[in-house]
Amino acid sequence: MEKYLKETTMINSMERLFEKTVNNYVKQGLNQDQINFLTNYLDLANNDNHDQRFTAFFTLFSLYRREDNNAAIDKLFKKYREEFKDLPLFTHVDLLRLSMISHSRDDLKEIMDKSKRYINDLENKCKDKKLNHTGILHYYAHAVCNYYEVSDYDYKYEEVSQNKSNTKVVNENIELAKEVIEVCINNEKDYAKFYATKGRICLLNKDFDEAISNFLIAKAKEDTTRKDYRLIIGGYQDYLLFAKQLKQANILMEQNKTLETSIKDIHAGNIRLISLFTGLITLVIGNLSVITSNDEPVKLMFIFNGMFFIFFGVIIVFTNILLGHYEDQKKNKGLNLLSLLLILAGLLILGWFFFKEMV
């Protein structure tokens, strides 16, 4: 155990290798004697090897995190937060802790924003160099997924997209998550969890096939020797089934939209057809009545015909607006043009008639 502490402490804690070394050691499982050794090592008042103490702290934290032992983590943080809070990696450790106990939408957003600021701060200290610590980068992508999976983005996308400023924020976070997860995968191509997180990001973007592919890769690449292998694979399987269900639901929604559009088109056509026949019958009857009972039938016929053209043009515009077709300019370009010509024709007929009357 002492050899492990010494060798691991020699690695810079801000290098990904430090986190991987600790995680690989914990993944093998620690017996009670090893846990007691680390606990006692931290409790020694005369132990002034600060970096080695942090290695012991991080090892215990990683163990408790793997066991979902929130009570032990809480006790560990209360006791040693002040000692280690100024170390660069401590913010990352604290974020990992928060993700285990935070479930509300507001808390998850705060964690996501804090993770983003942490990355920016580290990159600023690196003098404009891009951060390459896959553990820290992956955590941000993970935090983005956690937040948007419980937000309105996934299930009420249209409501969110109506607010342009809000949509911009959504896109920035998810696009950045896509970028950092690609960096993580490029650096560690065999780390299964990165593919699972990429799959979750794909789900947020409704790219179901890509999501399914990445969940399958995560299952294939997961370490079969880890003690919690079944639990981890179960999580991947849950996401895989969820992605397949969402894909099927999306197909059904698209089919429903197509059906609704077809029904609306039929309704619009029916309204226009009924209006046309009604208008024609009224026009014919009106013209016959004028011819048989009026001294100046031509004038009134002009008025009837002009009003008919305007009436039917307005009906076309009205049905487009009422049935939600007016914004689809490409699809209804011909109908919009026809309605415009009918209204103009009616106005020209009435205008010409009144002009002749005035002259």
C-alpha positions as CSV (number, residue, x, y, z in Angstrom):
1,M,0.0,0.0,0.0
2,E,2.9,2.4,0.8
3,K,4.5,1.6,-2.5
4,Y,1.2,2.4,-4.3
5,L,1.0,5.8,-2.5
6,K,4.6,6.7,-3.3
7,E,4.5,5.7,-7.0
8,T,1.1,7.3,-7.6
9,T,2.0,10.5,-5.9
10,M,5.0,10.8,-8.3
11,I,2.4,11.4,-11.1
12,N,1.2,15.0,-11.5
13,S,-2.3,15.0,-10.1
14,M,-3.5,17.1,-13.0
15,E,-2.5,14.5,-15.5
16,R,-5.1,12.0,-16.6
17,L,-2.7,9.2,-15.7
18,F,-3.1,10.0,-12.0
19,E,-6.8,9.5,-12.1
20,K,-6.6,6.4,-14.2
21,T,-3.9,4.9,-11.9
22,V,-6.1,5.4,-8.8
23,N,-9.3,4.1,-10.6
24,N,-7.5,1.0,-11.9
25,Y,-6.2,0.3,-8.4
26,V,-9.6,0.8,-6.8
27,K,-11.3,-1.2,-9.6
28,Q,-9.5,-4.3,-8.4
29,G,-11.2,-4.0,-5.0
30,L,-9.7,-3.0,-1.6
31,N,-9.9,-5.1,1.5
32,Q,-10.6,-3.7,4.9
33,D,-6.9,-3.7,5.9
34,Q,-6.1,-1.5,2.9
35,I,-9.0,0.9,3.6
36,N,-7.9,1.1,7.3
37,F,-4.4,1.9,6.2
38,L,-5.5,4.8,4.0
39,T,-7.9,6.1,6.7
40,N,-5.2,5.9,9.4
41,Y,-2.6,7.5,7.0
42,L,-4.9,10.5,6.6
43,D,-5.6,10.7,10.4
44,L,-1.9,11.0,11.3
45,A,-1.4,14.5,12.6
46,N,2.3,14.4,12.0
47,N,2.0,13.3,8.4
48,D,3.1,16.4,6.4
49,N,3.4,14.8,3.0
50,H,0.6,16.8,1.5
51,D,0.7,15.3,-2.0
52,Q,0.7,11.7,-0.7
53,R,-2.1,12.5,1.7
54,F,-4.2,13.8,-1.3
55,T,-3.5,10.5,-3.1
56,A,-4.8,8.6,-0.1
57,F,-7.8,11.0,0.0
58,F,-8.6,10.6,-3.7
59,T,-8.2,6.8,-3.5
60,L,-10.8,6.6,-0.7
61,F,-13.1,9.0,-2.5
62,S,-12.8,6.8,-5.7
63,L,-13.6,3.7,-3.7
64,Y,-16.6,5.2,-2.0
65,R,-17.9,6.7,-5.2
66,R,-17.7,3.3,-6.9
67,E,-19.7,1.9,-4.0
68,D,-22.2,4.8,-4.1
69,N,-21.4,5.3,-0.4
70,N,-22.5,9.0,-0.1
71,A,-22.4,8.9,3.7
72,A,-18.7,8.0,3.7
73,I,-17.9,10.6,1.0
74,D,-19.7,13.3,3.0
75,K,-17.7,12.4,6.1
76,L,-14.5,12.4,4.1
77,F,-15.2,15.8,2.6
78,K,-16.2,17.4,5.9
79,K,-12.9,16.2,7.4
80,Y,-10.4,17.1,4.6
81,R,-12.0,19.8,2.4
82,E,-10.1,22.6,4.0
83,E,-6.8,20.8,3.6
84,F,-7.2,20.0,-0.1
85,K,-9.6,22.7,-1.5
86,D,-6.8,24.7,-3.1
87,L,-5.4,21.9,-5.1
88,P,-6.3,22.2,-8.9
89,L,-7.9,18.7,-9.1
90,F,-10.1,19.2,-6.0
91,T,-12.7,21.1,-8.0
92,H,-13.0,18.1,-10.2
93,V,-13.4,15.7,-7.2
94,D,-16.0,18.0,-5.7
95,L,-18.0,18.0,-9.0
96,L,-17.9,14.2,-9.0
97,R,-19.3,14.3,-5.5
98,L,-22.0,16.8,-6.4
99,S,-23.2,14.7,-9.3
100,M,-23.9,11.8,-6.9
101,I,-26.2,13.8,-4.6
102,S,-27.8,16.4,-7.0
103,H,-30.9,15.5,-8.9
104,S,-33.0,18.7,-9.3
105,R,-32.9,20.6,-12.6
106,D,-31.5,23.7,-11.0
107,D,-28.7,21.8,-9.2
108,L,-27.8,19.9,-12.4
109,K,-27.6,23.2,-14.3
110,E,-25.4,24.7,-11.6
111,I,-23.1,21.7,-11.8
112,M,-22.9,21.9,-15.6
113,D,-22.1,25.6,-15.5
114,K,-19.5,25.1,-12.8
115,S,-17.8,22.4,-14.8
116,K,-17.7,24.6,-17.9
117,R,-16.1,27.5,-15.8
118,Y,-13.6,25.0,-14.4
119,I,-12.5,24.0,-17.9
120,N,-12.2,27.6,-18.9
121,D,-10.2,28.5,-15.8
122,L,-7.8,25.6,-16.4
123,E,-7.3,26.5,-20.1
124,N,-6.7,30.2,-19.2
125,K,-3.9,29.0,-16.8
126,C,-2.5,26.9,-19.6
127,K,-2.0,30.1,-21.7
128,D,-4.6,29.4,-24.4
129,K,-3.7,25.7,-24.7
130,K,-6.7,23.3,-25.0
131,L,-7.3,21.2,-21.9
132,N,-6.4,17.6,-22.7
133,H,-7.5,15.9,-19.4
134,T,-10.1,13.5,-20.6
135,G,-11.5,12.9,-17.1
136,I,-12.3,16.6,-16.6
137,L,-13.5,17.0,-20.2
138,H,-15.7,13.9,-20.0
139,Y,-17.3,15.1,-16.8
140,Y,-18.6,18.3,-18.5
141,A,-20.1,16.2,-21.3
142,H,-21.6,13.9,-18.6
143,A,-23.0,17.0,-16.8
144,V,-24.6,18.3,-20.0
145,C,-26.4,15.0,-20.5
146,N,-27.5,14.9,-16.9
147,Y,-29.0,18.4,-17.1
148,Y,-30.7,18.2,-20.5
149,E,-32.1,14.7,-19.9
150,V,-34.3,16.2,-17.2
151,S,-35.0,19.5,-18.9
152,D,-37.5,20.6,-21.6
153,Y,-34.9,20.1,-24.4
154,D,-35.6,16.5,-25.0
155,Y,-39.3,16.2,-24.7
156,K,-40.5,19.7,-25.4
157,Y,-38.0,20.8,-28.0
158,E,-40.4,22.9,-30.0
159,E,-41.4,24.9,-26.9
160,V,-37.8,25.6,-26.0
161,S,-36.9,26.5,-29.6
162,Q,-39.5,29.3,-29.7
163,N,-37.2,31.2,-27.4
164,K,-34.3,32.1,-29.7
165,S,-31.9,33.1,-26.9
166,N,-32.6,29.9,-24.9
167,T,-32.1,27.8,-28.0
168,K,-28.7,29.4,-28.5
169,V,-27.6,28.4,-25.0
170,V,-28.9,24.8,-25.6
171,N,-26.9,24.5,-28.8
172,E,-23.7,25.9,-27.3
173,N,-23.7,23.5,-24.4
174,I,-24.5,20.4,-26.4
175,E,-22.1,21.4,-29.2
176,L,-19.3,21.8,-26.7
177,A,-20.2,18.5,-25.2
178,K,-20.0,16.9,-28.6
179,E,-16.5,18.4,-29.1
180,V,-15.1,17.4,-25.8
181,I,-16.4,13.8,-26.0
182,E,-14.6,13.5,-29.4
183,V,-11.4,14.6,-27.7
184,C,-11.9,12.1,-25.0
185,I,-12.5,9.2,-27.5
186,N,-9.6,10.2,-29.6
187,N,-7.3,10.1,-26.6
188,E,-8.7,6.9,-25.1
189,K,-10.3,4.9,-27.8
190,D,-11.0,1.8,-25.6
191,Y,-12.6,3.6,-22.6
192,A,-16.2,2.3,-22.7
193,K,-17.9,5.1,-20.7
194,F,-16.9,7.7,-23.3
195,Y,-18.9,6.0,-25.9
196,A,-21.9,5.7,-23.6
197,T,-21.8,9.5,-23.0
198,K,-21.5,10.1,-26.7
199,G,-24.6,8.0,-27.2
200,R,-26.5,10.1,-24.6
201,I,-25.4,13.3,-26.5
202,C,-26.7,11.7,-29.7
203,L,-30.0,11.1,-28.0
204,L,-30.3,14.7,-27.1
205,N,-29.8,15.6,-30.8
206,K,-32.4,12.9,-31.8
207,D,-29.7,11.0,-33.7
208,F,-31.0,7.6,-32.7
209,D,-29.0,5.4,-34.9
210,E,-25.7,6.9,-33.9
211,A,-26.8,6.7,-30.2
212,I,-27.6,3.0,-30.6
213,S,-24.3,2.4,-32.3
214,N,-22.3,4.0,-29.4
215,F,-24.2,2.2,-26.7
216,L,-23.3,-1.1,-28.4
217,I,-19.7,0.0,-28.6
218,A,-19.7,0.8,-24.9
219,K,-21.0,-2.6,-24.1
220,A,-18.4,-4.3,-26.2
221,K,-15.5,-2.3,-24.8
222,E,-16.4,-2.4,-21.1
223,D,-13.8,-4.2,-18.9
224,T,-15.2,-7.6,-18.1
225,T,-12.9,-8.0,-15.1
226,R,-14.3,-5.1,-13.1
227,K,-16.4,-6.2,-10.1
228,D,-19.3,-4.0,-11.0
229,Y,-19.3,-5.2,-14.6
230,R,-22.9,-6.4,-14.5
231,L,-24.1,-3.1,-13.0
232,I,-22.3,-1.0,-15.6
233,I,-23.5,-3.2,-18.5
234,G,-27.0,-3.0,-17.2
235,G,-26.8,0.8,-17.4
236,Y,-25.6,0.7,-21.0
237,Q,-28.4,-1.8,-21.8
238,D,-31.0,0.5,-20.3
239,Y,-29.8,3.4,-22.5
240,L,-29.7,1.1,-25.5
241,L,-33.4,0.0,-25.0
242,F,-34.4,3.7,-24.3
243,A,-32.7,4.8,-27.6
244,K,-34.6,2.1,-29.6
245,Q,-37.9,3.1,-28.0
246,L,-37.3,6.8,-28.7
247,K,-36.4,5.9,-32.3
248,Q,-39.7,4.0,-32.7
249,A,-41.6,6.7,-31.0
250,N,-40.1,9.3,-33.3
251,I,-41.0,7.2,-36.4
252,L,-44.6,7.0,-35.1
253,M,-44.6,10.8,-34.5
254,E,-43.4,11.5,-38.0
255,Q,-46.1,9.2,-39.4
256,N,-48.7,11.0,-37.3
257,K,-47.5,14.4,-38.6
258,T,-47.8,13.1,-42.2
259,L,-51.3,11.8,-41.5
260,E,-52.3,15.1,-39.8
261,T,-51.0,17.1,-42.7
262,S,-52.9,14.9,-45.2
263,I,-56.1,15.3,-43.1
264,K,-55.6,19.1,-43.0
265,D,-55.1,19.1,-46.8
266,I,-58.3,17.2,-47.3
267,H,-60.2,19.6,-44.9
268,A,-58.8,22.6,-46.7
269,G,-59.7,21.1,-50.1
270,N,-63.2,20.3,-48.9
271,I,-63.7,23.8,-47.5
272,R,-62.5,25.4,-50.8
273,L,-64.7,23.0,-52.9
274,I,-67.8,23.7,-50.9
275,S,-67.1,27.4,-51.0
276,L,-66.5,27.3,-54.7
277,F,-69.8,25.5,-55.4
278,T,-71.7,27.7,-53.0
279,G,-70.2,30.8,-54.6
280,L,-70.9,29.5,-58.1
281,I,-74.5,28.6,-57.3
282,T,-75.0,32.0,-55.7
283,L,-73.4,33.7,-58.6
284,V,-75.5,31.9,-61.2
285,I,-78.7,32.4,-59.3
286,G,-77.8,36.0,-58.6
287,N,-77.0,36.7,-62.3
288,L,-80.3,35.1,-63.4
289,S,-82.2,37.1,-60.9
290,V,-80.5,40.3,-62.1
291,I,-81.2,39.5,-65.7
292,T,-84.9,38.8,-65.2
293,S,-85.7,41.6,-62.8
294,N,-83.4,44.5,-63.2
295,D,-83.2,47.3,-65.8
296,E,-79.4,47.4,-65.6
297,P,-78.3,43.8,-65.3
298,V,-74.8,44.3,-66.7
299,K,-73.8,46.6,-63.8
300,L,-75.0,44.3,-61.1
301,M,-73.4,41.3,-62.8
302,F,-70.1,43.1,-62.7
303,I,-70.6,43.6,-58.9
304,F,-71.5,40.0,-58.4
305,N,-68.6,38.6,-60.4
306,G,-66.1,41.0,-58.7
307,M,-67.3,40.0,-55.3
308,F,-67.2,36.3,-56.1
309,F,-63.5,36.5,-57.1
310,I,-62.7,38.4,-54.0
311,F,-64.8,36.0,-51.9
312,F,-63.1,32.8,-53.2
313,G,-59.6,34.4,-53.0
314,V,-60.2,35.2,-49.3
315,I,-61.5,31.7,-48.7
316,I,-58.2,30.2,-50.0
317,V,-56.1,32.6,-47.7
318,F,-58.4,31.9,-44.8
319,T,-58.1,28.1,-45.1
320,N,-54.3,28.3,-45.4
321,I,-54.1,30.3,-42.2
322,L,-56.8,28.3,-40.3
323,L,-55.2,24.9,-41.1
324,G,-51.6,26.1,-40.5
325,H,-50.5,26.0,-44.2
326,Y,-49.8,29.7,-44.7
327,E,-46.2,29.5,-43.5
328,D,-45.4,26.7,-45.9
329,Q,-44.8,29.0,-48.8
330,K,-43.0,26.4,-50.9
331,K,-45.8,23.9,-50.7
332,N,-48.6,26.4,-51.2
333,K,-47.0,28.8,-53.6
334,G,-49.5,28.0,-56.3
335,L,-52.5,28.5,-54.0
336,N,-51.2,31.7,-52.6
337,L,-50.6,33.0,-56.1
338,L,-54.1,31.9,-57.2
339,S,-55.7,33.7,-54.2
340,L,-53.8,36.8,-54.9
341,L,-54.9,36.8,-58.6
342,L,-58.5,36.2,-57.7
343,I,-58.6,39.0,-55.2
344,L,-56.8,41.4,-57.6
345,A,-59.2,40.3,-60.4
346,G,-62.2,41.0,-58.2
347,L,-60.8,44.4,-57.1
348,L,-60.0,45.3,-60.7
349,I,-63.6,44.4,-61.8
350,L,-65.1,46.4,-59.0
351,G,-62.7,49.3,-59.5
352,W,-63.3,49.4,-63.2
353,F,-67.1,49.4,-62.7
354,F,-67.0,52.2,-60.1
355,F,-64.6,54.2,-62.3
356,K,-67.0,53.9,-65.3
357,E,-69.9,54.9,-63.1
358,M,-68.0,58.0,-61.9
359,V,-67.0,59.0,-65.4
